[in-house]
Amino acid sequence: MEYTLEQLIPVVAQLAKKYTSGESTSVTYERASSLMEAVLYCIGECESGNTPAGKNGISAEAAYRMGYERVVEKVKQTGERYNDMIIRFRAYGNENYYDTVTKALPGFFLKYDARFAPQENVITMDYPTLRPVGDVSGIRAVERYMEYIGLEQKFMGAFSEEYVREVLRKFHKKYEKLFCNLCSIILRHVLGYMLIKKGTVPETEQAEYGRLEQVVGRYSKEQLKAVLETMTCRMVREKWRDEPEMEEYLKADCADFASELKVAAENDNLKKVVAF
């Protein structure tokens, strides 16, 4: 749906009247601009809802109203998902991860203004997920961010908490203070062992990194990326059977991992990339 400025202004004016509690429709230029963004955000939600009404040339006012209701419902559903997730959430001792999920995210639901500023994020999502949320904002950003957090929790939850902490500590002695993605560290640990086809015979750390350097040297960067993606898919299908979302999410790290492996292998610095 595309609306002209003439069609949108009456909707913004009604919203401005609500913003001033009915006393006036006169607001500052900055506030009027923000309210226009709010209207467009909600209309965007109506368009993404795939409802029959959204395809029949409905008015801007109707599209805004339907979109606003969708935003409110999405906030409710995302809040319920958060409540389900937090019961089993593990931060593995990382302070930024803990603070972001247990403190910042609840703050979003307390501060988010679905009526007058649905386009605003309200909070900073400081914990870096393996895949960035992209160019979305408001409840769309938080909804996607929580989806990514959930996938990471599910992946790391396949291992004992003690094992995850041990790998993280091998990666960095003070990992608790790092602003980094924990899932990537564990994923690279697993893929690293898959690359060297580690058996049941114990090996020294030096031998493991030596074998990894040899394996990495056999491939170009693009070949290595393809190998890592294939192994990731196989791992996910063996562990979780049919989880396409998990596959696609974890594969997002393969390109960077391949690049970093090649550079690290050439500079005898693999410990900075993979924790064994």
URJOGI-V823265 format. One record per backbone hydrogen bond with DSSP energy under -0.5 kcal/mol. NH is the residue of the N-H (numbers start at 1). CO is the residue of the C=O. Records with the same first field share a line. If there is no record, write none. Layout:
NH = CO / CO
//
This chain:
8 = 4
9 = 5
10 = 6
11 = 8
12 = 8
13 = 9
14 = 10
15 = 11
16 = 12
17 = 13
18 = 14
19 = 15
20 = 16
21 = 18
22 = 17
23 = 20
27 = 25
32 = 28
33 = 29
34 = 30
35 = 31
36 = 32
37 = 33
38 = 34
39 = 35
40 = 36
41 = 37
42 = 38
43 = 39
44 = 40
45 = 41
46 = 42
47 = 43
48 = 44
49 = 45 / 46
50 = 47
51 = 46
54 = 51
55 = 52
56 = 53
58 = 53
63 = 59
64 = 60
65 = 61
66 = 62
67 = 63
68 = 64
69 = 65
70 = 66
71 = 67
72 = 68
73 = 69
74 = 70
75 = 71
76 = 72
77 = 73
78 = 74
79 = 75
80 = 76
81 = 77
82 = 78
83 = 79
84 = 80
85 = 81
86 = 82
87 = 83
88 = 84 / 85
89 = 85
94 = 91
95 = 93 / 176
98 = 94
99 = 95
100 = 96
101 = 97
102 = 98
103 = 99
104 = 99
105 = 100
107 = 103
108 = 104 / 105
109 = 105
110 = 106
111 = 107
112 = 108
114 = 112
117 = 113
120 = 117
123 = 121
125 = 123
126 = 124
128 = 126
129 = 127
139 = 118
140 = 137
141 = 137
142 = 138
143 = 139
144 = 140
145 = 141
146 = 142
147 = 143
148 = 144
149 = 145
150 = 146
151 = 147
152 = 148
153 = 149
154 = 150
155 = 151
156 = 152
157 = 153
158 = 155
159 = 156
164 = 160
165 = 161
166 = 162
167 = 163
168 = 164
169 = 165
170 = 166
171 = 167
172 = 168
175 = 172
177 = 174
178 = 175
180 = 178
182 = 180
185 = 181
186 = 182
187 = 183
188 = 184
189 = 185
190 = 186
191 = 187
192 = 188
193 = 189
194 = 190
195 = 191
196 = 192
197 = 193
198 = 193
208 = 204
209 = 205
210 = 206
211 = 207
212 = 208
213 = 209
214 = 210
215 = 211
216 = 212
217 = 213
218 = 214 / 215
219 = 216
224 = 220
225 = 221
226 = 222
227 = 223
228 = 224
229 = 225
230 = 226
231 = 227
232 = 228
233 = 229
234 = 230
235 = 231
236 = 232
237 = 233
238 = 234
239 = 235
240 = 236
241 = 236 / 237
242 = 240
243 = 241
247 = 243
248 = 244
249 = 245
250 = 246
251 = 247
252 = 248 / 249
253 = 250
254 = 251
257 = 253
258 = 254
259 = 255
260 = 256
261 = 257
262 = 258
263 = 259
264 = 260
265 = 261
266 = 262
267 = 263
268 = 265
269 = 264
272 = 269
273 = 270
274 = 270
276 = 274
//
